[in-house]
Amino acid sequence: MNSHAMNPITEDDIANFLVNTPDFFARHAELLSAVRLTSPHGQRAVSLQERQAEMLREKIRALEMRMMDMIRNGNDNAILADRLHRWSQTLLQTRDARDLPGLMADQIQSQFMVPQVALKVWQVNEAFSIEPFAQGVSDDVKSFATSLTAPYCGVNSGFEAAQWLAEPAAAQSLAMVALRAVPTAPQEGEAAPAPAIGLLLLASPDGQRYHAGMGTDFLERIGELASAALSRLH
C-alpha cells in the first residue's frame, strides 16, 4: 500500500521541505514567476515577487510610523525639559520664601497647561504658619502623603486633598506628589521614605489625563525640585 495514501503530505511537510531545501527554487526558477498568491489588499492574485514587495512596503510603513512616534516623543520631551528649565529658573529667582508655594503652583499651571493646581506645606517655620499654604491640612492627609512611595495618578475618588482646589467638582483625575525634605528613595537600611512635609496636586476635568498606567518620572522630578525649593520654609 502506498505510504502517502496513509500519511498524506501536509502543508507543514511542504513548508519544512522548502525551508530545508534552499536550492529548490534555484533548480526550478520558472516556479518563482508561476506561483500566484492572494493579495492582502483584495482577492486578486499576485506573483511571489509582488507579494514580497507588498510585505516589504508594509514593513517600511510600520518602521516609518515607529520613527515618527520616536520623533514626536523626542520633541515632546524636549518641550517638557524646556518648560521644566523655565519653571526651575522662576523658583531660583524668587527672593521671598513665602511667595514660593503660590508661585510654584501658578507656574505649573501655566507652564505645563494643568487646569488646576494646589499645594500645601506643613512643619514650616513659625514665621510662615499663618500663610494659607500652611493651613487646612488634616492628619489623614499628612499620613496619606507620607504613604506615597510614588506619585499617585488616577481617578479622583473623593480625596480629601482635592478640596484644596478652586473647583473640586471639576477634578476628574488627579496627580498627587508627596514633597519631602530629603530624597524620596529610602536609603540603605531604611524601611520607608522620609515623612512628607507637603503635597502637590495636579487636577484635570479629563478623567484620562492622569491614569494609573502613565509614567511618573517627570512628576518625580517636579516633586524633588519643589521639595528642594520649599526647604526655605523650614
C-alpha positions in Angstrom: 0.0 0.0 0.0 1.3 3.5 -0.9 2.6 5.2 2.3 1.5 8.6 1.0 -2.1 7.4 1.0 -1.9 6.5 4.7 0.1 9.6 5.6 -0.8 12.4 3.2 1.6 15.2 2.7 0.7 18.2 4.9 1.3 21.9 4.5 3.9 21.7 7.2 5.7 18.9 5.3 5.8 21.2 2.2 7.0 24.2 4.3 9.7 22.1 6.0 10.9 20.8 2.7 11.2 24.3 1.2 13.0 25.6 4.3 15.4 22.7 4.3 16.0 22.7 0.6 17.2 26.2 -0.2 18.3 25.2 -3.7 14.8 24.0 -4.8 13.9 27.3 -6.5 17.4 27.5 -8.0 16.7 24.2 -9.7 13.1 25.3 -10.6 13.4 29.0 -11.2 10.4 29.0 -13.5 8.2 28.4 -10.5 9.0 31.8 -9.0 7.2 33.6 -11.7 4.4 31.0 -11.9 3.5 30.9 -8.2 0.4 33.1 -7.6 -0.6 34.3 -4.2 -3.7 36.1 -2.9 -3.0 39.8 -2.2 -3.9 41.1 1.3 -5.4 44.1 -0.4 -8.3 42.3 -2.1 -8.8 38.9 -3.7 -6.7 39.4 -6.8 -3.8 37.0 -7.4 -0.2 38.4 -7.4 3.1 36.8 -8.1 5.5 35.8 -5.4 7.7 38.8 -6.2 4.8 41.2 -5.9 3.8 39.6 -2.6 7.3 40.0 -1.3 7.3 43.6 -2.4 4.0 44.3 -0.6 5.4 42.7 2.6 8.4 45.0 2.4 6.3 48.0 1.8 4.2 47.1 4.9 7.4 46.7 7.0 8.6 50.1 5.7 5.3 51.7 6.6 5.5 50.2 10.1 9.0 51.4 10.6 8.1 54.9 9.4 5.3 55.0 11.9 7.6 53.9 14.7 10.2 56.5 13.6 7.5 59.3 13.6 6.4 58.2 17.1 10.0 58.4 18.3 10.5 61.8 16.8 7.2 63.0 18.2 8.1 61.7 21.7 11.5 63.3 21.4 10.0 66.6 20.6 7.5 66.3 23.4 10.3 65.5 25.9 12.4 68.5 24.6 9.4 70.8 25.2 8.8 69.4 28.7 12.5 69.8 29.5 12.4 73.4 28.4 9.4 74.2 30.5 10.9 72.5 33.5 14.0 74.6 33.0 12.0 77.8 32.9 10.0 76.7 36.0 13.2 76.0 37.9 14.6 79.4 37.0 11.5 81.1 38.4 11.9 79.2 41.7 15.6 80.2 41.9 14.8 83.9 41.2 12.1 84.1 43.9 13.5 86.1 46.8 10.8 85.9 49.4 10.3 82.3 50.5 6.6 82.9 51.4 5.9 83.5 47.7 7.2 80.2 46.7 4.2 77.9 47.1 1.8 80.2 45.3 4.2 81.0 42.5 5.2 77.3 42.2 1.5 76.3 41.7 0.8 79.2 39.3 3.8 78.4 37.2 3.0 74.7 37.0 -0.5 75.6 35.9 0.7 77.9 33.1 4.0 76.3 32.0 2.5 72.7 31.8 -1.1 73.6 31.0 -2.6 72.0 34.1 -6.2 73.1 34.6 -6.0 73.2 38.4 -3.0 73.0 40.9 -2.9 73.1 44.7 -0.1 72.9 47.1 0.1 72.6 50.9 3.2 72.5 53.1 3.4 71.7 56.8 6.1 71.7 59.6 7.0 75.2 58.4 8.9 77.8 60.3 6.6 79.7 62.7 7.0 82.8 60.6 5.1 81.1 57.8 2.5 79.2 59.9 -0.3 81.7 59.3 0.1 81.5 55.5 -2.8 79.8 53.6 -0.4 77.2 52.2 0.4 76.0 55.7 -3.2 75.7 56.9 -6.1 73.3 56.5 -4.2 70.0 56.3 -5.6 67.1 58.3 -3.5 64.4 59.9 -5.1 61.9 57.5 -3.8 63.9 54.5 -0.4 64.1 56.1 -0.3 60.3 56.6 -1.6 59.7 53.1 1.2 61.9 51.6 3.8 60.1 53.7 2.5 56.7 52.4 3.1 57.7 48.7 6.2 55.9 47.6 5.5 57.2 44.1 3.2 59.9 42.7 -0.5 58.9 42.6 -2.1 59.2 39.2 -5.7 58.2 38.7 -9.3 59.0 39.2 -10.4 61.4 41.9 -12.4 59.1 44.1 -13.2 61.8 46.7 -9.8 62.5 48.1 -9.8 65.0 50.9 -6.9 66.9 49.5 -9.0 67.6 46.3 -10.9 70.2 48.5 -7.9 72.4 48.3 -8.6 73.0 44.6 -10.6 76.0 43.5 -13.2 73.7 41.8 -13.0 70.3 43.4 -16.0 69.0 41.4 -14.2 69.6 38.2 -11.3 67.4 39.1 -12.0 64.1 37.4 -8.4 62.8 37.5 -5.5 63.7 39.8 -1.8 63.5 40.1 -0.6 63.8 43.7 3.1 64.2 44.5 4.5 63.9 48.1 7.1 66.5 49.0 9.8 65.6 51.3 12.7 67.3 53.0 15.1 64.5 51.8 15.1 62.4 48.6 12.0 60.1 48.3 14.0 56.9 47.8 14.8 55.2 51.1 18.5 54.9 52.0 20.1 51.6 52.6 18.7 50.1 55.8 15.7 52.4 55.9 12.2 50.7 55.8 10.3 53.6 54.2 10.8 57.1 52.7 11.1 60.1 55.0 7.8 61.7 56.2 6.2 64.1 53.8 6.3 67.8 54.5 3.9 68.8 51.7 1.6 67.6 48.9 1.3 68.8 45.4 -1.9 68.3 43.4 -2.4 68.5 39.7 -6.1 68.1 38.6 -7.9 67.8 35.3 -11.5 67.6 34.1 -10.3 64.9 31.7 -10.7 61.6 33.5 -7.9 60.1 31.5 -5.2 62.8 31.7 -3.8 61.2 34.9 -4.1 57.5 34.9 -2.5 54.5 36.7 -0.6 53.4 33.7 1.3 56.6 32.9 4.9 57.2 33.6 5.8 59.2 36.7 9.4 60.1 36.2 8.6 63.7 35.2 6.3 64.1 38.2 9.0 62.8 40.5 11.5 65.4 39.2 8.9 68.1 39.8 8.4 66.8 43.3 12.2 66.7 44.0 12.7 70.3 42.7 9.7 71.6 44.6 10.9 69.9 47.8 14.3 71.4 47.5 12.9 74.9 46.8 10.4 74.7 49.7 13.1 73.7 52.2 13.5 77.5 52.7 10.2 77.5 54.6 11.5 75.2 57.3 
